[in-house]
């Protein structure tokens, strides 16, 4: 059995990128600041430093600790006055050495949250709607979000929805209602500024129309299909016209060719009997020189001879 061991070169600790950086706390309130690093091998210890506009000082080791998870150090901090607000930094150490760039956290006075922004109504039916926003700064404290819905006509409250995230789904509304809405954030320090919105629910007839038309993709595809049908129809018309012109031209050529053989055949057919008939007539004259041909026979002979000359001249 072969065992495969993968070896890693020791690296100095670095600050984990995705972690909370701003902590809002009121005076005399405790806040727990978490410093998390990535390190191989795991850190042996941590160091904390406090800094404000007036001074910089090490944080006593009694105020922070490393738990069973050796990659996280937790600082318990309580601001007592205005000078206790500022920046705290932490470094970790392992066998490779001391962390070069510290993890930086800001301790600020807790306050009201900032309002959400980019609020959009993303879906509307005859009885429901959905609103999505982007959350603002939480004021350093946990926040939640509220959506209030009112009838635009009489101002009656229709819904009040609270969520941990700035995403709301409101159902059970009446069809064809014009709505006024407000969105805001709140934490233990108060409420943010209110963001107004306007919307409406669809009429039942509008809903049925939408359903009969199908999905959004089908509606978008319909104009494209119309264009394609028009192009195909135009191509078919052009093809029919071209084929008709070719057919007419071919028919004319075949007609002219058919006339020429019939003419020459007629010439050949007429020539032979005319010659034989005329010869017979002359033979009769030779045999009966004393017989004077009648006027009718003479005109017939002249007529036949004229036809023969005309055919030979053609």
C-alpha positions in Angstrom: 0.0 0.0 0.0 1.4 3.3 -1.0 0.7 6.4 1.1 0.7 9.8 -0.5 1.5 12.8 1.6 1.0 16.3 0.4 3.3 18.8 1.9 2.6 22.6 2.1 5.2 25.2 2.7 4.4 27.2 5.9 2.8 30.6 5.2 2.3 33.6 7.4 -1.3 34.3 8.4 -3.4 36.5 6.3 -6.7 38.2 7.1 -9.8 36.4 5.9 -11.5 38.7 3.3 -15.2 38.1 4.1 -15.9 39.2 7.6 -17.6 42.1 9.3 -15.5 45.3 9.4 -17.8 47.9 11.1 -19.3 47.5 14.6 -21.8 50.0 15.9 -22.2 50.1 19.7 -23.6 52.5 22.2 -21.6 53.7 25.3 -21.3 51.1 28.1 -22.6 48.4 25.7 -20.4 45.3 25.0 -19.6 44.3 21.5 -17.7 41.2 20.3 -15.3 41.8 17.5 -14.2 38.6 15.6 -10.8 38.5 13.9 -10.5 35.5 11.5 -7.4 34.6 9.6 -6.2 32.0 7.0 -3.0 30.3 8.1 -0.9 27.2 7.6 0.1 26.0 10.1 -2.7 27.3 12.4 -1.9 30.4 14.4 -0.2 30.1 17.8 -1.4 33.4 19.2 -3.1 36.8 18.3 -2.3 40.4 19.2 -4.8 43.3 19.3 -4.2 47.1 19.0 -6.5 50.0 19.6 -6.1 53.3 17.7 -8.0 56.6 17.7 -7.2 60.1 16.7 -5.3 60.7 19.9 -3.5 57.6 20.9 -2.6 54.0 20.0 -2.3 51.2 22.6 -2.1 47.5 22.9 -5.3 45.7 24.0 -4.7 43.6 27.2 -4.8 39.9 26.5 -7.5 39.5 29.1 -9.9 41.2 26.8 -9.6 38.8 23.9 -9.4 35.0 23.6 -8.9 32.3 21.0 -11.5 29.5 21.1 -11.4 25.9 20.0 -11.3 27.3 16.4 -7.7 28.4 16.4 -8.2 30.7 13.4 -10.5 33.1 15.2 -9.8 35.5 18.0 -12.7 37.3 19.7 -12.3 40.7 21.3 -14.8 41.9 23.9 -15.0 45.6 23.8 -17.0 48.2 25.7 -16.7 51.9 24.8 -17.1 54.1 27.9 -16.7 57.5 26.3 -16.2 59.3 23.0 -12.5 58.5 23.0 -13.2 54.7 23.1 -14.5 54.8 19.5 -11.9 54.2 16.9 -10.1 51.4 15.1 -8.9 48.0 16.5 -6.4 45.8 14.6 -5.3 42.2 15.1 -2.3 40.2 14.0 -1.8 36.4 14.2 1.5 34.5 14.5 2.4 31.0 13.4 5.6 29.0 12.7 6.2 31.0 9.5 6.1 34.3 11.4 3.9 37.3 12.1 1.0 38.4 9.9 2.2 41.3 7.8 -1.0 43.1 7.2 -3.4 43.4 10.2 -7.2 42.8 10.1 -8.8 46.2 10.7 -12.2 46.9 12.4 -14.0 50.1 13.1 -15.9 50.7 16.4 -18.4 53.5 15.8 -21.3 54.9 17.8 -24.4 52.9 17.0 -27.1 54.7 15.1 -30.0 54.4 12.9 -29.5 52.5 9.7 -29.3 54.0 6.2 -32.4 53.5 4.0 -32.4 50.7 1.4 -32.0 51.8 -2.2 -32.6 50.7 -5.8 -36.1 49.4 -4.9 -37.9 47.9 -7.8 -41.2 46.1 -8.3 -40.2 43.0 -10.1 -43.5 41.1 -10.4 -47.2 42.1 -10.4 -50.3 39.9 -10.6 -54.0 40.6 -10.0 -53.6 39.8 -6.3 -49.9 40.1 -5.4 -46.6 41.9 -6.1 -42.9 41.5 -5.3 -40.4 44.3 -4.3 -36.6 44.0 -4.2 -34.1 46.6 -2.8 -30.5 46.8 -1.9 -29.6 47.2 1.8 -27.8 50.2 3.1 -25.5 50.6 6.1 -27.0 49.0 9.2 -25.8 51.6 11.6 -23.5 49.1 13.3 -26.4 47.1 14.6 -28.6 44.2 13.2 -31.3 45.6 11.0 -34.5 44.5 9.4 -36.6 45.9 6.6 -40.3 46.9 6.4 -42.7 47.4 3.5 -46.0 49.1 4.1 -48.7 49.1 1.4 -51.6 51.5 1.2 -54.6 52.0 -1.1 -53.9 55.1 -3.2 -57.6 56.0 -3.3 -58.6 56.0 0.3 -55.3 55.7 2.1 -56.2 52.5 3.9 -53.4 50.2 5.0 -53.4 47.0 3.0 -50.2 45.2 4.2 -47.2 45.5 6.5 -44.4 43.1 5.7 -41.2 42.7 7.7 -38.1 40.8 6.5 -34.4 40.2 7.4 -33.6 41.0 3.8 -34.9 43.8 1.6 -37.1 41.5 -0.5 -40.8 41.5 0.0 -43.7 39.4 -1.4 -47.2 40.8 -0.7 -50.3 38.7 -1.5 -54.0 38.7 -0.9 -54.5 42.1 -2.6 -57.6 43.1 -4.6 -57.4 43.2 -8.4 -57.1 46.5 -10.2 -55.8 48.5 -7.1 -53.5 51.5 -7.4 -51.0 51.3 -4.5 -48.7 53.5 -2.6 -45.8 51.9 -0.7 -43.0 52.9 1.6 -39.8 50.9 2.4 -37.4 51.5 5.2 -34.9 49.8 7.5 -34.8 49.7 11.3 -32.5 48.6 14.1 -32.5 49.1 17.9 -31.6 52.7 17.4 -34.5 53.6 15.2 -35.8 53.7 11.6 -34.2 54.9 8.5 -35.6 57.4 6.0 -38.6 56.1 4.1 -38.4 55.3 0.4 -41.7 55.8 -1.5 -42.9 53.5 -4.2 -46.0 53.3 -6.5 -47.5 50.3 -8.0 -50.7 48.5 -8.8 -52.4 45.1 -9.2 -53.6 43.8 -12.5 -57.2 43.7 -13.5 -58.6 40.2 -13.9 -59.1 40.8 -17.6 -55.5 41.9 -17.9 -54.4 38.8 -16.2 -56.4 36.6 -18.5 -54.9 38.4 -21.5 -51.4 37.8 -20.2 -52.2 34.1 -19.7 -53.7 33.8 -23.2 -50.6 35.3 -24.7 -48.4 32.9 -22.9 -45.0 33.5 -21.3 -42.8 36.5 -21.8 -40.5 34.5 -24.1 -43.5 33.7 -26.4 -44.5 37.3 -26.5 -41.0 38.3 -27.5 -40.8 35.6 -30.2 -44.1 36.6 -31.9 -42.7 39.6 -33.8 -39.7 37.5 -35.0 -42.1 34.8 -36.3 -44.1 37.5 -38.2 -41.0 38.8 -39.8 -39.9 35.3 -40.8 -43.3 34.5 -42.3 -43.2 37.8 -44.3 -39.8 36.9 -45.7 -40.8 33.4 -46.7 -44.0 34.7 -48.4 -42.0 37.3 -50.4 -39.5 34.6 -51.5 -42.4 32.3 -52.6 -44.0 35.1 -54.6 -40.6 35.9 -56.3 -40.1 32.2 -57.1 -43.6 31.9 -58.6 -43.1 35.0 -60.8 -39.7 33.7 -62.0 -41.0 30.3 -62.8 -44.0 31.7 -64.6 -41.7 33.9 -66.8 -39.5 30.9 -67.6 -42.4 28.8 -68.5 -43.9 31.5 -70.8 -40.6 31.9 -72.5 -40.1 28.2 -73.0 -43.6 27.9 -74.4 -42.9 30.6 -77.0 -39.7 28.9 -78.1 -41.4 25.5 -78.4 -44.2 27.1 -80.4 -41.8 28.7 -82.9 -40.0 25.4 -83.2 -43.2 23.6 -83.9 -44.2 26.0 -86.6 -41.0 25.6 -88.6 -41.1 21.8 -89.1 -44.8 21.9 -90.1 -44.1 24.5 -92.7 -41.2 22.6 -94.3 -43.2 19.4 -94.2 -46.0 21.1 -95.9 -43.7 22.3 -98.6 -42.4 18.8 -99.1 -45.9 17.3 -99.2 -47.2 19.9 -101.6 -44.2 19.7 -103.9 -44.4 16.0 -104.7 -48.0 15.8 -105.7 -47.8 19.1 -107.6 -45.0 17.8 -109.7 -46.7 14.5 -110.4 -50.0 16.2 -111.2 -48.3 18.6 -113.6 -46.4 15.8 -115.2 -49.6 13.9 -115.7 -51.1 16.9 -117.4 -48.2 17.4 -119.7 -48.3 13.7 -120.5 -51.9 14.0 -121.5 -51.0 16.9 -123.7 -48.3 14.9 -125.4 -50.6 12.0 -125.9 -53.4 14.2 -127.2 -51.9 17.2 -128.9 -55.0 17.8 -130.8 -57.1 18.1 -127.7 -57.5 21.7 -126.6 -57.7 22.0 -122.8 -60.7 23.7 -121.4 -60.5 27.0 -119.7 -61.0 25.3 -116.3 -58.2 22.9 -116.8 -55.9 25.7 -118.0 -56.6 27.8 -114.9 -56.0 24.8 -112.7 -52.6 24.2 -114.3 -51.6 27.8 -114.0 -52.7 27.8 -110.3 -50.7 24.7 -109.6 -47.6 26.1 -111.3 -47.9 29.4 -109.4 -48.0 27.5 -106.1 -45.0 25.5 -107.1 -43.0 28.6 -108.0 -44.0 30.3 -104.7 -42.9 27.3 -102.6 -39.6 27.1 -104.5 -38.9 30.8 -103.9 -39.5 30.5 -100.2 
